[in-house]
Amino acid sequence: MLDLGCQKALIALAASSVHAISLAVALYASSSYWKQDYHTSTLIGVEWVEKLIHGHPECIWTELGVQLHVFLILEHELHTVCMIQDS
């Protein structure tokens, strides 16, 4: 059997856990959580790709799912092997 101090501490921990979970659920369910703009850049096409190449390394990973060196190798292969040129 737990002493009174331990029981109170466990009850307080459970209450704060329930409170934190309910706040997270409320935030997740709110419409403003889902309506945040993701793509805020006005750049398109070649300018957007150039920004990805010369920008922060995590940006190209986030947008294209590959690291910069992989993208550059793919670009090189498309130019040399497939003879695809920039449009």
N, C-alpha and C positions, 0 to 999 in steps of 0.2 A: 504494500500500500504506500502510495506517495504521500509525503507530508503536504501540508497546506500550501507552503511556498511553491513547491514544484507544480502542484495542481493549478495554482493561479498563473504561473509562468506558461504552462502548456495551454491554458485557456486563452491567454493573451496572444500567444504565438498562433494558435488556430484562428483567432479572430482577425489578426492582422493579415494572415494568409488569405482568408476568405475575402477580406477587404481588397487586397491587391489583385486577386483574381477577378473580382467583380469590376474593378476599375479597368483592367485589361480587356475584359469582355465588352464593357460599355464603349471603350475607345475603338475596338475592332468593329463593333456593330454600327458606329456612327457614320453618317454619310460623308462627313468631312474627311474621314480617314481615307476613304477610297477616291476622293475627288482631287487629290493633290496632283498637280502637274508634274510629269516626269521629264518630258522632253521640252525644255524651255529655250533651246537654241534656235536662232533664226536661220542658221546655216543649213544648206541642203547640198546634196550631190558631192562634187569634188571638194568643196570647201569643208563639208562635214567630215569627210574622210581625212583630209589634211589635218583638221583639228584633232581627230582621233590619233593620227600618227605622231603628231608633234606635242600632244597634250600629255596629261598624267597617264602613266601606264595602266592604271586600273580602269580608265575610261574605255579603252578599246576592249578590254576583257568584259566589262559590263555590257557594252553595246553589241559586240559581235561574238563574244564567247571564246575568243582566242587571244593569245598573247601577241605582242607586236611582231616578234620574229616569225611566228607562224603565218601571220597575215602577209608579211613582206615576201616570204617564200611562196605562198599561194599566188600572190600578185605576179611574181617573177615567172612562175610556172605557166600561168595563164597567158602571159606575154610571149614566152619563148616556145612552149610546147603547143599550146592551143592557138597561138597567133591571134589572140584577142587583144585588141587595142583599146585605149581609153576612149570613151565616147564624148 
